[in-house]
């Protein structure tokens, strides 16, 4: 249960930093009897102490109730509990510090991934959506939690190398020349060069390599190294599918090329996107990844329906694949 600061015995100790040792809690005017009354319980003896940080800030409290072998808690009990709170304080403070470092790391990564996307109105949110789609695929494939964490950051950062692409290419409105394509195709290498300078935790050490290979194809015709599927990490193959799906279903400045046709700059109709993924399964894309994504497609569409996707664009497909999703 939760208590506000200052409410009840533990809330009072958290607010004031005092120690409370009561023979009968019900005699204290600030004791909250609601839990006892609701659960047919009787709180009697209570000993509650603050857990203090190194800077003497209250970061928690520890409370014991209804001493089994005595009428009330004595001075010896207080000494024992004070020793315990000092140990808890160290562990809790270290845990909070780790959480703070992790939150700072995640915030930095998210901000960095948004920098490139923000360079152009049509690519805003691209990396976040690629991450979302990648995680849906990972969930469908039941990947281990450790691999999912690596995938999450690799997906967020897969396009960070575009920081090094000239603006006149990155934000070009219209067809790319062969020189433009050559410039754009350097972004995976630039991604790895940037990420290799990061100090990733040991658990995330594979992020640069996985992000680097998101334009490889399982038949070996991708870039930058032309690796075949057996030499590619599964997470790279997941990002490849998520990346192409978002590109095809988003508005762009340049025409889309697919199924032997030149499309317009608008989002490609979803049935054509699905056909493309299926046709390229086993050549451009990994078969099990495509299968997993198509199974997760209703979730992907619902996740961004009304935000990135207009209802008119996705609802027919959702009704076909998961009718209950729109109820």
C-alpha positions as CSV (number, residue, x, y, z in Angstrom):
1,X,0.0,0.0,0.0
2,X,1.1,3.6,-0.5
3,X,1.1,6.4,2.1
4,X,1.7,10.1,1.5
5,X,4.5,11.9,3.3
6,X,3.6,12.8,6.8
7,X,0.7,10.3,6.9
8,X,0.7,7.6,9.6
9,X,3.8,6.4,11.5
10,X,6.0,5.6,8.5
11,X,4.9,8.7,6.7
12,X,5.7,10.9,9.7
13,X,9.2,9.3,10.1
14,X,9.9,9.8,6.3
15,X,8.9,13.5,6.7
16,X,10.7,14.3,9.9
17,X,13.6,11.9,10.1
18,X,12.7,11.1,13.8
19,X,12.6,7.6,15.3
20,X,9.2,6.4,16.7
21,X,9.0,3.6,19.3
22,X,5.4,3.2,20.4
23,X,4.0,0.6,22.9
24,X,0.6,0.9,21.3
25,X,0.2,2.5,17.9
26,X,-3.5,3.0,18.4
27,X,-2.7,5.6,21.1
28,X,-0.9,7.8,18.6
29,X,-3.1,10.5,17.2
30,X,-1.4,10.3,13.8
31,X,-1.6,6.5,13.4
32,X,-3.8,5.4,10.5
33,X,-6.1,2.5,11.6
34,X,-7.6,1.9,8.2
35,X,-5.4,-1.1,7.3
36,X,-6.1,-2.7,10.7
37,X,-9.8,-2.2,10.4
38,X,-9.9,-3.5,6.8
39,X,-7.9,-6.6,7.5
40,X,-9.1,-7.5,11.0
41,X,-5.6,-6.8,12.4
42,X,-4.4,-5.1,15.6
43,X,-1.2,-3.1,15.4
44,X,0.4,-2.7,18.9
45,X,4.1,-2.2,19.4
46,X,5.8,-0.3,16.5
47,X,9.4,0.7,16.0
48,X,10.1,2.8,12.9
49,X,13.4,4.4,12.0
50,X,14.5,6.6,9.0
51,X,17.0,5.3,6.4
52,X,19.4,8.1,5.9
53,X,21.7,8.8,2.9
54,X,25.4,9.8,3.3
55,X,24.2,13.4,3.1
56,X,21.6,12.8,5.9
57,X,18.7,12.8,3.5
58,X,15.8,10.5,4.3
59,X,15.6,8.0,1.5
60,X,13.3,5.4,3.2
61,X,12.1,4.1,6.5
62,X,12.2,0.7,8.1
63,X,9.4,-0.4,10.4
64,X,8.8,-3.5,12.6
65,X,5.6,-4.2,14.5
66,X,4.2,-6.5,17.2
67,X,7.3,-7.9,18.8
68,X,6.8,-11.6,19.3
69,X,8.7,-12.2,22.5
70,X,8.1,-9.0,24.4
71,X,5.6,-6.3,25.2
72,X,7.5,-3.5,23.4
73,X,10.7,-2.8,21.5
74,X,13.6,-1.9,23.8
75,X,16.9,0.0,23.4
76,X,18.7,-3.2,22.2
77,X,16.1,-3.5,19.4
78,X,16.7,0.1,18.4
79,X,20.5,-0.4,18.3
80,X,20.1,-3.5,16.1
81,X,17.6,-1.8,13.8
82,X,19.9,1.3,13.5
83,X,22.7,-1.0,12.4
84,X,20.4,-2.6,9.8
85,X,19.3,0.8,8.5
86,X,22.9,1.8,7.8
87,X,23.4,-1.4,5.7
88,X,20.1,-0.9,3.9
89,X,21.0,2.8,3.3
90,X,24.2,1.8,1.5
91,X,22.4,-0.8,-0.7
92,X,19.5,1.5,-1.4
93,X,21.7,4.5,-2.2
94,X,23.8,2.4,-4.6
95,X,20.7,1.1,-6.3
96,X,19.3,4.6,-6.7
97,X,22.6,5.7,-8.1
98,X,22.6,2.9,-10.7
99,X,19.0,3.8,-11.6
100,X,20.0,7.4,-12.0
101,X,22.9,6.5,-14.2
102,X,20.7,4.2,-16.3
103,X,18.1,6.9,-16.7
104,X,20.7,9.4,-17.7
105,X,22.2,7.0,-20.2
106,X,18.8,6.1,-21.7
107,X,17.9,9.8,-21.9
108,X,21.1,10.6,-23.7
109,X,20.7,7.8,-26.2
110,X,17.0,8.8,-26.9
111,X,18.1,12.4,-27.4
112,X,21.0,11.4,-29.7
113,X,18.7,9.2,-31.8
114,X,16.3,12.1,-32.3
115,X,18.9,14.5,-33.5
116,X,19.1,13.0,-37.0
117,X,15.4,12.4,-37.2
118,X,14.7,16.1,-36.3
119,X,16.7,17.3,-39.3
120,X,13.7,16.7,-41.5
121,X,10.0,16.8,-40.9
122,X,9.4,13.5,-42.7
123,X,11.9,11.5,-40.7
124,X,10.8,12.8,-37.2
125,X,10.2,9.9,-34.9
126,X,11.7,7.3,-37.4
127,X,14.2,5.8,-34.9
128,X,11.6,5.5,-32.1
129,X,9.2,3.7,-34.4
130,X,12.0,1.4,-35.7
131,X,12.7,0.6,-32.0
132,X,9.0,-0.1,-31.3
133,X,8.6,-2.4,-34.3
134,X,11.9,-4.2,-33.5
135,X,10.7,-4.9,-30.0
136,X,7.4,-6.2,-31.2
137,X,9.3,-8.6,-33.5
138,X,11.6,-9.6,-30.6
139,X,8.6,-10.3,-28.4
140,X,7.1,-12.4,-31.1
141,X,10.3,-14.4,-31.4
142,X,10.6,-14.6,-27.6
143,X,14.2,-13.3,-27.5
144,X,15.9,-13.3,-24.1
145,X,15.7,-10.1,-22.1
146,X,19.4,-9.4,-22.5
147,X,19.2,-9.5,-26.3
148,X,16.1,-7.3,-26.3
149,X,18.0,-4.6,-24.4
150,X,20.8,-4.6,-27.0
151,X,18.3,-4.6,-29.8
152,X,16.5,-1.6,-28.3
153,X,19.5,0.6,-28.3
154,X,20.8,-0.6,-31.6
155,X,17.5,0.3,-33.2
156,X,17.4,3.7,-31.6
157,X,20.9,4.5,-32.9
158,X,20.9,2.7,-36.2
159,X,20.8,6.0,-38.2
160,X,23.1,8.1,-36.0
161,X,25.7,8.1,-38.8
162,X,23.4,10.3,-40.9
163,X,24.8,13.1,-38.7
164,X,27.8,12.9,-41.0
165,X,25.8,13.0,-44.3
166,X,25.8,16.3,-46.1
167,X,22.5,18.2,-45.5
168,X,22.0,18.8,-49.2
169,X,21.8,15.0,-49.6
170,X,20.1,14.1,-46.3
171,X,17.3,16.6,-46.8
172,X,17.1,16.5,-50.6
173,X,13.7,16.9,-52.2
174,X,13.6,14.7,-55.2
175,X,15.5,11.9,-57.0
176,X,18.9,10.9,-55.7
177,X,21.8,10.9,-58.2
178,X,24.3,8.1,-58.1
179,X,26.7,10.4,-56.2
180,X,23.9,11.1,-53.7
181,X,23.3,7.3,-53.2
182,X,27.0,6.7,-52.7
183,X,27.1,9.4,-50.0
184,X,23.9,8.1,-48.3
185,X,25.3,4.5,-48.2
186,X,28.2,5.6,-46.1
187,X,25.9,6.2,-43.1
188,X,26.1,2.7,-41.6
189,X,29.9,3.0,-41.5
190,X,29.6,6.5,-39.9
191,X,27.1,5.0,-37.4
192,X,29.7,2.4,-36.3
193,X,32.5,5.0,-36.2
194,X,30.4,7.2,-33.9
195,X,29.1,4.3,-31.6
196,X,32.6,2.8,-31.3
197,X,33.6,6.0,-29.4
198,X,30.8,5.4,-26.9
199,X,31.5,3.6,-23.6
200,X,28.7,1.1,-23.6
201,X,28.1,-1.1,-20.6
202,X,29.4,-4.6,-21.1
203,X,25.9,-5.9,-21.6
204,X,25.4,-3.5,-24.5
205,X,28.8,-4.0,-26.2
206,X,27.2,-5.4,-29.4
207,X,25.1,-2.3,-30.1
208,X,27.6,-0.7,-32.6
209,X,28.0,-3.9,-34.7
210,X,24.2,-4.6,-34.8
211,X,23.3,-1.0,-35.7
212,X,26.1,-1.0,-38.4
213,X,24.6,-3.9,-40.3
214,X,20.9,-2.8,-40.6
215,X,21.2,-2.4,-44.4
216,X,22.7,-5.9,-45.0
217,X,20.5,-8.4,-46.8
218,X,20.3,-12.1,-46.1
219,X,21.2,-13.0,-49.7
220,X,24.5,-11.0,-49.5
221,X,23.4,-8.1,-51.8
222,X,23.2,-5.5,-49.0
223,X,25.8,-3.0,-47.8
224,X,28.3,-2.0,-46.5
225,X,29.9,-5.5,-46.4
226,X,27.6,-7.7,-48.4
227,X,27.3,-10.3,-45.6
228,X,24.9,-13.3,-46.0
229,X,22.2,-14.1,-43.4
230,X,24.3,-16.8,-41.6
231,X,26.9,-14.2,-40.8
232,X,24.4,-11.5,-39.6
233,X,23.2,-11.1,-36.0
234,X,19.4,-11.8,-35.7
235,X,19.0,-8.3,-34.2
236,X,20.4,-6.7,-37.3
237,X,18.0,-8.6,-39.4
238,X,15.1,-7.5,-37.2
239,X,16.1,-3.8,-37.5
240,X,16.3,-4.2,-41.3
241,X,12.7,-5.3,-41.5
242,X,11.5,-2.6,-39.0
243,X,13.5,0.1,-40.9
244,X,12.1,-0.7,-44.3
245,X,8.5,-1.0,-43.0
246,X,8.7,2.5,-41.4
247,X,10.3,3.9,-44.6
248,X,7.5,2.5,-46.8
249,X,4.7,3.5,-44.5
250,X,5.9,7.1,-44.0
251,X,5.8,10.1,-46.2
252,X,9.1,10.9,-48.0
253,X,10.5,13.6,-50.3
254,X,11.5,11.1,-52.9
255,X,9.5,8.4,-54.8
256,X,9.5,4.8,-53.4
257,X,10.6,2.0,-55.6
258,X,8.9,-1.4,-55.0
259,X,7.3,-4.4,-56.8
260,X,8.8,-3.1,-60.1
261,X,6.9,0.2,-59.8
262,X,7.8,3.7,-59.0
263,X,5.5,4.9,-56.3
264,X,4.7,8.4,-55.2
265,X,6.0,10.1,-52.0
266,X,3.0,9.2,-49.9
267,X,2.9,6.2,-47.6
268,X,2.7,3.0,-49.6
269,X,-0.7,1.1,-49.2
270,X,-0.4,-1.4,-46.5
271,X,-1.3,-4.4,-48.7
272,X,1.6,-3.5,-51.0
273,X,3.9,-3.2,-48.0
274,X,2.9,-6.7,-46.8
275,X,3.3,-8.1,-50.3
276,X,6.8,-6.5,-50.6
277,X,7.9,-8.0,-47.3
278,X,6.6,-11.4,-48.2
279,X,8.2,-11.3,-51.7
280,X,11.5,-10.3,-50.3
281,X,11.4,-12.8,-47.5
282,X,14.4,-15.1,-47.9
283,X,16.3,-12.8,-50.2
284,X,16.4,-9.3,-48.7
285,X,14.8,-10.2,-45.4
286,X,15.1,-13.1,-42.9
287,X,12.1,-15.4,-43.2
288,X,11.4,-15.9,-39.5
289,X,11.7,-12.1,-38.9
290,X,9.2,-11.3,-41.6
291,X,6.8,-13.9,-40.3
292,X,7.1,-12.6,-36.8
293,X,6.6,-9.0,-37.9
294,X,3.5,-9.9,-39.9
295,X,2.1,-11.6,-36.9
296,X,2.8,-8.5,-34.8
297,X,1.5,-6.1,-37.5
298,X,-1.8,-5.3,-35.8
299,X,0.0,-4.3,-32.6
300,X,2.4,-2.2,-34.6
301,X,-0.5,-0.4,-36.4
302,X,-2.5,0.1,-33.2
303,X,0.6,1.4,-31.4
304,X,0.9,4.4,-33.7
305,X,-2.7,4.7,-34.9
306,X,-3.9,8.3,-34.6
307,X,-0.3,9.5,-34.2
308,X,1.9,8.5,-37.1
309,X,-0.8,6.6,-38.9
310,X,-4.2,8.0,-39.7
311,X,-7.1,5.7,-38.9
312,X,-8.1,5.7,-42.6
313,X,-4.6,4.3,-43.5
314,X,-4.6,1.4,-41.0
315,X,-8.2,0.5,-39.9
316,X,-9.0,-1.8,-42.9
317,X,-5.9,-3.8,-42.2
318,X,-6.5,-4.0,-38.5
319,X,-10.1,-5.1,-39.0
320,X,-8.8,-7.8,-41.4
321,X,-6.1,-9.1,-39.1
322,X,-7.4,-8.3,-35.6
323,X,-11.0,-7.2,-35.6
324,X,-11.2,-6.9,-31.8
325,X,-8.3,-4.3,-31.9
326,X,-10.7,-1.5,-32.8
327,X,-13.4,-2.3,-30.3
